[in-house]
Amino acid sequence: MNLLVTGAAGFIGSRYVRALLASDTPEQTRVTVLDSLTYAGTLDNLEPGRPGLEFVHGDIRDAALVDQLMADTDQVVHFAAESHVDRSIDAAADFVLTNVVGTQTLLDAALRYGVQPFVHVSTDEVYGPVESGSATEEHPLRPSSPYAASKASADLLALSCHRTHGLDVRVTRCSNNYGPHQFPEKLVPLFVTHLLDGRRVPLYGDGRNVRDWLHVDDHCRGVDLVRTRGRAGQVYNIGGGTELTNRELTGLLLDVCGAGWDRVAYVADRKGHDLRYSVDWSKARDELGYRPRHDFAAGLADTVAWYRDNRAWWEPLKRRIAGE
């Protein structure tokens, strides 16, 4: 079986490919990774040279390249995306081009060659703020940021490809991920690496914003359950089951890193900052047998330990963010 995985030099996609190749022999699964190696992607995440893995440096908007790869592909798992909300507020066009145009380029090629299932990996942010309860897969889409709007657009394009053309498209929407190899501009690795460097951490507003936290390995397992057991044309929420305010999460990180609240700098809230996200993942549980396996406290401690032990991985990335 030949699997095309887009964006797999990044945090979640690389973890997915590693898990897949660890569980399957090269004779069972050959994985082709297509990644443009933007600032958030690095080949170190993938351990190139692993049996069964082929890396192709390229853009998902490159129709000729995508067509060439799709001709030799059986299934697609599509992770590639611009994903940082703050960056989308400053430069929305990049998110439209990659997340919307890039997704459509992949769908067009998948249609030409009958490649299915096509698993499109999305986000709970497409639902917008959830004041109470949890969003099911039928919840209205009310994205607040350009990032979330671009992902909602890609979701709808993918689902329309199923409804119009009959392509087996399956969409996943996950809550906030954490774990090793996450690019250090996202909340958990940003705070951890700042604390390890003796710096203060920037907490938006009053810290009351609520997020559900999902270990990256649980997310990857959920994505593969959708790929192997999901139904065509369906959306599946993948949640972690641990809702925390950003202030609560900050307190946990301070404790694990042995720091106090004097290391917290309250900063002006960002534009369009949704107060709460929460997804109902009972559909994935009941249909696919999905359940998060990682205890959050243990997973967070392991994540902090990984960053403590792997400075050689994240220090160059932080210098890149700083423009050094």
N, C-alpha and C positions, 0 to 999 in steps of 0.2 A: 504494500500500500504506500503510495506516494502522497505525502502531506505537505502542503504549502502553508507556512506560518509567517505572517507579515509582522514586522515590528518586533522581532524576537531577540534583538540585541538590547532591548530595554528591560525594565524591571520585571514585569509580569510575564511577558512573552518568553524571556530567557529561562525563567523558572519553569514555565510550562514545557519547553523543549527539553530541558534537563530531566524533568520527571518522566516525560514520554520515552526518551531514549534509555533511561535507567530501567524502565519496566518492560520495554520491547527490545528484541534483538534486531540488529540491522537488517536481517533477512525479512523481518516482519514489517518494519516501518522505515521508510527513508524520508527524512525531513529536510525540506529546502526552506531556508530562512531568507526572506527578502527584507532588507533593512537599509535605509539611506544613511545610517550612522549620524544622525543629528547630534546636537550637544548632549542629549540624554541617553544615547546609545553607545555601547562599547563592546567590542568583540571579547573582552575579558569576561563578560557575563556569560558567554556561550561555551567557553573552552573549545575553540575551533580545533578541528582535527579528530573530534570524537567519531567513532564508527557510526555510519548512518546519517551523518549531518553534512549538508552542503550549504555554504553561505554565499549569497549573491548580494553584492553591494548595488543597490538601486532604489529608485523611487516608485511608490505604488501609483503615481500619476503617469509613469512612463508606459504608455499603452503598448508599444511594441515589445518591450521587455516583459510586461505582465502577460501578454499574449503568448510569448515564447514559453514562459514558465508554466502557464495554465495548460498548455497542450500536453504536458507530461505530468499532470496533477490529478489525483483522485478526489481529494478533499481539501478544504481551506479552513484555517482558523485565523481570523483577521484581528490582530491586536494593534496594528500600526495606527498611531494617532498623535496629534499634538494634544497634550493633556493638562497643562498647567493653567489654572484659572487666571492667576494674576497676569501671566503673559498674554492670555486671550483678551484681557481688558485693554492692554496696550497695543496689541497687534492682531486684530480679529481675522484679517484676511488670510494669514498663514493657516489658521485653523479651518477656515472654509475650504481652502485649496487641498489640504491634506485629508481632513476628516470627511468632507463631502465629495469633492471631485475624485480624490483617491479611492474612496469606497465605490463610487460609481464605475470607475475604471476597472476595478477588480470584478464587480458584478457583471459588467459587459463581457469580460473575457470568460468568466465562469459559465455564462449563458452560451457562449459560442461553443464551448467544449463539453457542456453538460456536466460540469464539476460540482458535485454535491455530496454531503451537505456543505453548506457555506455557513460557518459559525461566525457571527459578527459580535465582537465583544464591546459592550457599551457600559454605561454608568448609571447609578441611581440619580445623578444630578439632572437627568432629563425630566424627572418628575417635579423638580422645583421644591420649594419648601413644603414640608408635611407637618402641619400644626399639631395633629393628634393622630393616634393610630399608626398604621404602616401602609405604604403604597403597594397595592397589588399590581400585577402586570397590566390591568385594565385602567389603572389610574391615569387621568389626563396628563399630557405632557405640558409642563409649564416652565421651561428652562429659563434661568435668570441670567447666566453669563454667556458670552459668545462661545466659550468652550462647550457648555452644555447644549446650546442651541445647535451647534455644528454636529454634535453627537446625536441629538434628536433627529436632525435632518437625515443623517446617515442611517439611523434606525428605520426611518420611514421609507427611505429609498430601498433598503434591503428587503423590508417586508412587502413593499409594492412589487418587487421583483418576483416574490413568491406568488402574490395574488394575480399578477398579470401574466407571468410566464410559466408559473408552476415550479420554479427553481426551489429546491429544498434549502430554505434559509432558516436559521435559528439564531435568535438574538439573546444575549445574556446582558443583564444589568447588575453590576456589583456595587457593594458599598466600599467605604474607604479601605484600601489595602495598606498593610505594613509588613515588614520583613527584611531579610538581607538583600543587598544589591539595589535598594531603592535610591533613585537619584536624589542627592542631598539638597534639593530645593523644596521637597515635600515636607509636611509638618514633622513627622516622626524623625526622619534622618536629619532634617535641618536642626531640630532642637537637640537631638542626641549629639551630633558632631559639634555644635556650638558649645554644649555643656562640657564635652570632653576636651575642648580647647580652652576652657575657662572663660568663655564669652557669655553674654546675656542672650536670652531667647526672646524673640518678638511675638507677643501674644496680641492678636487682633481684638480691638474693642474691649468688652468686659469679659470675654472668654465664655459666654453663655451658649455659643453655637454648638449644636449637638450633632455628632456623627456616629454611625455604626461602624465598628472596626472589624476587619476581616483579614486573617493571616493569608499571605500570598499563596501558600501551599493549599489551603482550603479553597481559595478561589480557583486555582489551576485544576484541582480535582473536580470542582463544580463545572468548569468549562468542558472538561473531557467527558463528564457524564452527559452533558448536553450534546456533545459531538456523537457519542456512541449510543445514547438511549433517548435523546430528545425527539420531539415531533416537528415535522416541517411546518413552517409558518408560525411557530410559537415563540413567545418571549418567556424567559426564565430569570427571575430575580435570584441573586446569590448574595446572601447576607452572612454576617459574622455573629450576630446575636449579642454584641456588647456595645451598648449606646453610652456615650460619655460626652459631657461638655468638654470643650477645649481646655477649660480651666482644670477640670478633673484629670484629663489626660496629662496636662502639664505637671500637675502635682505628682502623678505616678512616675513620670520621666525624671523629675527632680529627685524623687526618692531613690530610684534605681541608680541614678548617677551620683548620688551622695551630695546633692546641691540643695540650697535653700531658695526661698522666694525672692531673695535679693538679686537673684540671677535672672529675674523676669522683667522685661521692659514692655509695658503696655503701649501699643501703637495704635494709630488711627485705623478704624475698621476699613476694609476694602469695599469698593462699590458693589452693590448687588449681592451682599453676603447673606446667603440663605441661613435662616436660624436653625433649621433641623431637617435632616434627612433620615428616613427610616423605610426599609423595604420589608414586605411580607414575603418570605421565601418558602412558604408552605407548599407551593406548587412544585418546586424543585425537590422538596423533601418527599412529597407524596408520590410524584411520578417517577423520580429518578433515584430516590434513596439518598439524596444529598443531606449531609449534616456537617457543620464545622467541627473539626476534631481538636483544634488547638485551644487550650485554655489561654485566655488573654493575658493574664499576669505572667504566666510562664513564657508565652510567646514574646511578650514585650521584653522581658529580661534577656531572653536568648537573642533578640534583635539588638539590644544595646550591647551585649557581649560581642556580637559579630562586628559591630562598628568599632568597638574598642580594639578588637584584634586585627582589624583590616584597614588601618590607616593608609596603607599604600594604595588601596583601591579608591578611597573617597577624597583624600587630600588633593590629588590633581584635579578632580572634578570640582571641588570647591574653588580652587584657583581659577578654573575655567569660568565658573559663574561670576567670580569677582573681576574677570577680565584681565587677570595677571598673565 
